[in-house]
């Protein structure tokens, strides 16, 4: 710039050829506010409803089972869980410790043993998970849930 010339007088510069700076600070502020709004909204949605967690937000329709899903072999171990929470193994009511021993024995005989859990409809989900966890701790990774044929 020479002395005596006013900025933007257009003598040496082409009109509009200067840098147009975009200020992204307001854009960043708006995006951060939207992010906070979405985070708060999503946490409120998951905490709604009785008990919170998985019960809120989505309705889940469980599928009906079919007889052809799992075919029992002679090496499979079938565990029934009665409505009152008792475990039945080979027709006998057993305690949790005996069930664990049976899983350990099945693992020693055949590591590919499939544990089929047949639970009554009124049994809480936690009891079924408890049986499955016992089987997994014993080293039996193949688990199945026995169902009756649905219409």
Backbone as a ProteinNet text record, in pm:
[ID]
protein_1_A
[PRIMARY]
XXXXXXXXXXXXXXXXXXXXXXXXXXXXXXXXXXXXXXXXXXXXXXXXXXXXXXXXXXXXXXXXXXXXXXXXXXXXXXXXXXXXXXXXXXXXXXXXXXXXXXXXXXXXXXXXXXXXXXXXXXXXXXXXXXXXXXXXXXXXXXXXXXXXXXX
[TERTIARY]
82.2	0	87.7	58.3	138.5	79.7	162.4	116.6	16.3	-83.3	-180.9	-297.5	-290.3	-401.3	-487.2	-613.7	-704.7	-731	-743.8	-771	-902.9	-902.9	-1023.9	-1058.7	-962.2	-994	-997.2	-936.7	-949.2	-844.6	-740.2	-639.4	-559	-501.2	-418.4	-490.1	-598.1	-665.7	-791.2	-821.9	-945.3	-1055.3	-1167.3	-1278.5	-1325.8	-1331.2	-1382.5	-1282.1	-1156.4	-1057.8	-989.9	-1024.8	-963.8	-1013.9	-950.6	-990.9	-1120.8	-1211.4	-1336	-1321	-1297	-1276.6	-1411.1	-1421.9	-1543.5	-1514.5	-1593.7	-1577.4	-1655.6	-1583.7	-1650.8	-1682.2	-1648.9	-1677.5	-1826.9	-1914	-2057.7	-2108.1	-2055.9	-2094.1	-2053.5	-1933.1	-1885.8	-1971.9	-2006.9	-2091.6	-2227.4	-2287.3	-2418.7	-2407.9	-2302.5	-2287.1	-2266.7	-2190.6	-2170.9	-2299.9	-2378.3	-2507	-2599.7	-2603.6	-2686.8	-2638.9	-2508.9	-2455.4	-2498.4	-2491.5	-2533.6	-2682.3	-2763.2	-2908.1	-2937.5	-2871.1	-2893.5	-2848.3	-2736.7	-2688.1	-2786.1	-2835.4	-2930	-3060.3	-3108.1	-3233.5	-3222.3	-3111.9	-3098.2	-3088.4	-3024.6	-3017.4	-3152.8	-3233.4	-3367.6	-3457.5	-3446.1	-3529.3	-3499.1	-3371.1	-3337.7	-3373.4	-3390.6	-3424.8	-3575.3	-3655.7	-3800.2	-3852.6	-3974.1	-4039.5	-4004.7	-4081.7	-4058.3	-3926.2	-3840.5	-3714.1	-3605.3	-3638	-3537.9	-3469.7	-3359.7	-3277.8	-3347.2	-3340.7	-3387.9	-3539.3	-3612	-3757.6	-3811	-3736.4	-3784.6	-3744	-3826.9	-3791.5	-3837.3	-3807	-3837.3	-3926.9	-4017.7	-4101.6	-4043.1	-4017.9	-3955.1	-4056.1	-4079.5	-4164.6	-4074.4	-4079.8	-3994.2	-4048.8	-3960.8	-4005.9	-4055.5	-4141	-4188.2	-4088.2	-4073.6	-3976	-4035.6	-3948.5	-3989.2	-3920.9	-3980	-3925.4	-3798.2	-3777	-3662.8	-3538	-3545.4	-3431.6	-3313.9	-3336.5	-3229.9	-3273	-3187.1	-3214.9	-3122.2	-3178.8	-3100.7	-3021.1	-2895.5	-2809.8	-2794.9	-2739.4	-2722.3	-2618.3	-2526.4	-2422.8	-2469.3	-2584.4	-2633.4	-2681.2	-2677.7	-2719.7	-2841.7	-2954.1	-3078	-3107.2	-3124.8	-3153.7	-3289.7	-3380.1	-3512	-3513.5	-3575.4	-3591.3	-3741.4	-3781.2	-3923.3	-3970.1	-4102.2	-4160.3	-4116.3	-4086.9	-4044	-3892.7	-3819.2	-3676.4	-3587.7	-3645.3	-3564.3	-3511.2	-3393.8	-3330.9	-3355.4	-3386.4	-3407.9	-3307.8	-3233.7	-3133.2	-3153.9	-3178.5	-3202.9	-3317.7	-3421.1	-3540	-3530.1	-3417.5	-3399.2	-3381.9	-3444	-3425.6	-3288.1	-3208.4	-3071.4	-3050.6	-2952.2	-2914.1	-2814.4	-2782.9	-2692	-2553.4	-2505.4	-2373.1	-2369.5	-2477.3	-2482.8	-2489.7	-2557.1	-2566.1	-2427.6	-2352.8	-2216.3	-2129.5	-2142.2	-2065.6	-2102.7	-2230.9	-2275	-2217.2	-2209.6	-2150.1	-2001.3	-1931.4	-1788.7	-1766.7	-1850.7	-1838.6	-1867.8	-1967.3	-2000.4	-1886.5	-1821.3	-1707.7	-1592.5	-1569.3	-1460.9	-1488.5	-1614.8	-1650.4	-1646.7	-1707	-1715.3	-1717.6	-1609.3	-1605.4	-1707.9	-1763.1	-1862.6	-2005.6	-2024.5	-2158.5	-2242.6	-2364.9	-2458.8	-2548.8	-2558.3	-2646.3	-2778	-2886	-3019.3	-3094.5	-3129.4	-3201.2	-3349.3	-3429.3	-3573.7	-3638.1	-3680.6	-3734.9	-3885.3	-3954.3	-4097.3	-4121	-4238.7	-4268.9	-4264.2	-4293.8	-4297.4	-4163.8	-4058.2	-3926.8	-3866.3	-3813	-3747.8	-3626.2	-3600.9	-3489.9	-3356.2	-3342.1	-3218.1	-3183.5	-3283.5	-3258.3	-3204.4	-3258	-3209.4	-3065.6	-3038.1	-2902.1	-2806.9	-2852.8	-2770.3	-2726.8	-2819.3	-2786.6	-2687	-2708.7	-2619.6	-2479.7	-2472.2	-2342.1	-2268.2	-2340	-2277	-2215.6	-2288.9	-2238.3	-2115.3	-2119	-2004.5	-1881.9	-1902	-1789.3	-1727.4	-1808.5	-1757.2	-1685.5	-1694.9	-1627.7	-1716.9	-1846.8	-1942	-1995.3	-1946	-1979.4	-2102.3	-2143.3	-2257.2	-2384.3	-2466	-2589.7	-2708.7	-2820	-2944.6	-3058.7	-3164.7	-3285.7	-3393.9	-3445.4	-3551.4	-3684.3	-3760.3	-3890.8	-3991.3	-4116.8	-4219.7	-4259.4	-4313.5	-4350.9	-4461.8	-4440.2	-4538.6	-4631.4	-4747.7	-4843.6	-4826.1
-116.5	0	124.2	212.3	334.3	441.9	539.2	650.2	733.6	778.4	865.7	792.8	664.5	588.5	535.5	539	484.9	339.6	261.7	118.8	102.1	14.6	-16.2	86.2	172.8	273.2	213.4	95.2	24.3	59.9	134.7	171.9	51.5	-24.3	-137.8	-271.4	-274.9	-399.4	-417.7	-540.2	-571.4	-580.4	-522.1	-518.2	-660	-701.3	-830.4	-943.2	-914.9	-1020.4	-1052.2	-986.9	-1011.7	-1143.2	-1187.4	-1309.8	-1287.8	-1378.8	-1375.7	-1479.2	-1436.3	-1528.4	-1572.2	-1702.8	-1758.3	-1784.4	-1728.7	-1748.6	-1873.9	-1980.3	-2106.3	-2119.1	-2021.1	-2027.7	-2040.8	-1961.8	-1980.8	-2118.8	-2169.5	-2302.1	-2408.8	-2397.2	-2491.3	-2484.1	-2363.5	-2346.2	-2413.3	-2394.4	-2454.2	-2606.5	-2661	-2806.2	-2864.5	-2798.2	-2846.9	-2842.3	-2738.2	-2729.4	-2841.4	-2868	-2977.7	-3112.6	-3131.5	-3255.7	-3275.3	-3169.8	-3178.9	-3208.2	-3146.7	-3170.7	-3317	-3371.8	-3512.2	-3607.5	-3575.6	-3661.9	-3663	-3546.5	-3538.6	-3608.1	-3586.5	-3648	-3800.2	-3853.5	-3998.4	-4060.3	-3994.4	-4050.2	-4044.5	-3943.8	-3934.7	-4043.4	-4070.3	-4172.4	-4310.5	-4342.1	-4474.7	-4491.2	-4382	-4391.7	-4388.6	-4365.2	-4363.3	-4504.4	-4514.4	-4643.8	-4714	-4822.3	-4895.6	-4971.2	-4945.4	-5016.7	-4957.9	-4873	-4812.5	-4916.6	-4878.2	-4972	-5024.7	-5155.8	-5217.7	-5216.4	-5194.6	-5195.4	-5070.9	-4963.2	-4836.6	-4822.2	-4753.8	-4717.2	-4813.7	-4940	-5035.6	-5147.2	-5189.4	-5304.5	-5423.7	-5530.8	-5648.6	-5761.8	-5816.6	-5934.2	-6055.3	-6144.7	-6262.6	-6363.9	-6432.1	-6530	-6657.6	-6727.6	-6858.6	-6962.7	-7067	-7171.2	-7277.4	-7348.1	-7458	-7585.9	-7699.8	-7828.7	-7863.7	-7808.4	-7845.9	-7763.4	-7671.5	-7586	-7664.7	-7745	-7821.1	-7967	-8055.6	-8198.2	-8251.6	-8314.8	-8363.7	-8487	-8490.2	-8606.8	-8676.7	-8795.3	-8869.7	-8804.9	-8728.4	-8663.7	-8529.9	-8481.8	-8353.2	-8365.2	-8253.5	-8247.8	-8157.5	-8213.7	-8137.6	-8102.8	-7971.6	-7922.6	-7854.4	-7897.7	-7835	-7745.3	-7628.8	-7536.6	-7526.2	-7570.9	-7570.7	-7430.3	-7413.2	-7282.4	-7226.6	-7314.1	-7267.2	-7247.8	-7264.9	-7238.2	-7357.8	-7476.2	-7596.5	-7646.5	-7712.8	-7767.3	-7917.5	-7967.7	-8110.6	-8158	-8261.8	-8318.4	-8469.1	-8523.5	-8667.3	-8717.6	-8636.2	-8676.3	-8657.2	-8610.6	-8591.2	-8443.3	-8400.1	-8262.3	-8252.8	-8154.4	-8139	-7996.4	-7980.4	-7848	-7786.2	-7658.9	-7587.9	-7651.8	-7697.1	-7760.2	-7890.4	-7968.4	-8093.8	-8066.4	-7958.3	-7918.9	-7880	-7807.9	-7770.1	-7893.7	-7992.3	-8116.4	-8191.9	-8191.8	-8259.1	-8190.2	-8057.7	-7984.4	-8016.5	-8022.3	-8055.5	-8196.3	-8291.8	-8429.9	-8438.3	-8363.2	-8362.8	-8302.7	-8200.8	-8138.9	-8237.3	-8316.4	-8414.2	-8527.2	-8569.1	-8676.6	-8629.8	-8513.9	-8462.5	-8310.3	-8244.8	-8098.3	-8031.3	-8104.9	-8049.1	-8073.6	-8103.4	-8128.2	-8002.1	-8017.5	-7906.3	-7909.7	-7797.3	-7787.1	-7727.1	-7803.5	-7757.3	-7718.8	-7592.1	-7540.8	-7534.9	-7609.6	-7611.1	-7547.5	-7424.4	-7351.4	-7334.2	-7340.3	-7313.4	-7167	-7137.5	-7000.3	-6901.5	-6946.2	-6857.7	-6837.4	-6898.5	-6886.6	-6750.5	-6679.6	-6551.4	-6570.9	-6471.6	-6475.4	-6496.3	-6438.6	-6449.9	-6592.9	-6675.9	-6815.9	-6891.6	-6863.4	-6927.2	-6883.8	-6755.6	-6704.4	-6768.4	-6791.3	-6854.3	-6994.6	-7072.7	-7207.1	-7197.3	-7103.3	-7087.8	-7043.9	-6958.5	-6915.2	-7030.5	-7116.3	-7233.8	-7322.2	-7339.7	-7422.5	-7358.1	-7227.8	-7159.5	-7164.8	-7150.4	-7158.1	-7297.1	-7399.8	-7536.7	-7564.4	-7471.8	-7489	-7538.9	-7544.4	-7586.6	-7461.9	-7437.3	-7313.6	-7325.4	-7447.9	-7466	-7475.7	-7372.1	-7364.3	-7351.8	-7409.9	-7399.8	-7386.3	-7322.6	-7309.5	-7394.5	-7487.5	-7575.2	-7501.7	-7510.8	-7447.1	-7549.4	-7517.8	-7603.7	-7543.8	-7627.7	-7583.4	-7482.2	-7365.3	-7257.7	-7257.6	-7194	-7183.6	-7055.5
0	0	0	-84.2	-95.4	-7.7	18.3	100.4	23.8	91.6	30.8	-31.6	-39.1	-97	15.7	-3.3	97.4	66.2	169.8	144.8	72.2	-22.9	-96	-201.4	-237.1	-338.9	-477.3	-494	-620.1	-721	-684.2	-782.6	-830.2	-736.4	-774.4	-755.7	-680.9	-649.2	-732.8	-764.4	-835	-729.6	-757.6	-662.5	-629.4	-497.5	-453.5	-460.8	-489	-501.1	-368.1	-261.2	-131.2	-70.7	37.2	104.1	180	161.5	239	349.9	470.9	581.6	638.2	661.1	719.7	866.7	950.2	1093	1132.8	1171.2	1204.8	1353.3	1431.2	1574.7	1603.6	1540.1	1567	1522.3	1412	1364.5	1466.2	1518.7	1619.9	1745.6	1787.1	1905.6	1887	1772	1744.9	1743.9	1682.5	1677.4	1817.3	1902.4	2038.3	2118.8	2101.3	2170.7	2125	1993.6	1943.3	1996.6	2005.3	2059.9	2204.7	2283.1	2424.1	2433.7	2349.2	2350.5	2317.4	2216.3	2179.9	2290	2355.4	2463.5	2580.6	2617.8	2729.3	2692.9	2570.9	2527.1	2524.7	2474.5	2467.3	2606.5	2700.1	2835.3	2904.4	2875.1	2933.9	2875.6	2747.6	2683.2	2740.3	2762.2	2813	2959.5	3033.5	3174.4	3198.9	3096.5	3113.6	3130.2	3178.6	3188.3	3316.7	3347.6	3471.6	3466.2	3561.9	3569.1	3482.2	3387.3	3300.9	3214.3	3153.8	3077.6	2953.9	2933.4	2810.3	2797.9	2906.3	2897.4	2828.8	2833.8	2780	2634.4	2558	2422.6	2315.5	2325.9	2220.4	2270.5	2184.6	2215.3	2141.5	2214	2155.5	2152.3	2034.1	2019.2	2003.9	2099.1	2093.9	1993.3	1920.4	1821	1886.6	1813.5	1859.4	1814.9	1894.2	1862.8	1773.9	1709.2	1624.4	1668.5	1639.4	1682.8	1607.2	1489.3	1407.5	1438.1	1533.1	1561.6	1618.4	1720.5	1785	1793.3	1745.8	1760.7	1868.3	1967.7	2080.7	2041.3	2085.3	2065.7	2199.5	2197.4	2322.1	2411.9	2354.2	2434.8	2492.6	2450.4	2500.2	2643.6	2713	2852.1	2860.5	2899.6	2908	3052.9	3078.2	3212.8	3208.7	3295.8	3304.5	3428	3412.7	3524.7	3551.6	3669.9	3705.8	3741.8	3749.3	3776.8	3911.8	4006.9	4139	4147	4034.3	4030	4054.2	4076.5	4097.4	3964.2	3968.6	3849.3	3842.4	3722.5	3701.5	3597.1	3634.5	3546.2	3542.5	3425.4	3405.3	3492.1	3506.9	3581.8	3731.4	3781	3924.8	3957.1	4065.7	4111.3	4175.1	4128.5	4178.1	4227.1	4313.4	4361.6	4263.5	4285.9	4196.7	4196.2	4312.6	4320.6	4240.5	4247.7	4171.1	4021.4	3985.4	3844.8	3792.6	3873.5	3835.4	3818.6	3908.2	3896.3	3768.7	3734.3	3612	3488.5	3491.2	3378.6	3366.4	3481	3477.4	3422.9	3465.2	3416.9	3267	3221.2	3078.4	2996.7	3049.3	2980	2968.4	3075.3	3072.8	2974.2	2962.4	2870.2	2725.2	2697.2	2560.8	2565.6	2521.5	2527.1	2436.4	2339.3	2247.3	2293.1	2418.6	2471.7	2460	2412.9	2403.4	2526.8	2595.4	2711.5	2663.9	2680.5	2640.6	2766.8	2776.9	2893.9	2858	2932.5	2911.8	3034.2	3019.6	3134.1	3119	3230.9	3235.4	3198	3142	3101.2	3216.9	3337.9	3452.7	3521	3470.4	3533	3496.8	3596.6	3566.5	3475.9	3394.5	3299.2	3371.2	3488.1	3562.7	3598.9	3625.1	3659.1	3538.2	3421	3298.6	3271.3	3290	3269.4	3369.7	3491.8	3594.4	3549.9	3494.3	3445.1	3329.5	3239.9	3125.3	3169.5	3269.5	3321	3388.1	3459.8	3519.4	3411.3	3301.6	3191.3	3127.4	3109.1	3047.9	3138.5	3269.9	3363	3364.3	3338	3331.8	3199.5	3104.2	2976.2	2865.1	2889.2	2786	2716.8	2596.5	2526.8	2437.5	2407.2	2317	2402	2392.3	2471.7	2379.3	2420.9	2344.4	2442.7	2397	2478.7	2415.7	2493.1	2445.3	2449.1	2339.4	2329.8	2279.4	2299	2240.4	2107	2024.4	1890.4	1899.6	1838.7	1844.8	1724.1	1738.5	1627.5	1553.7
[MASK]
+++++++++++++++++++++++++++++++++++++++++++++++++++++++++++++++++++++++++++++++++++++++++++++++++++++++++++++++++++++++++++++++++++++++++++++++++++++++

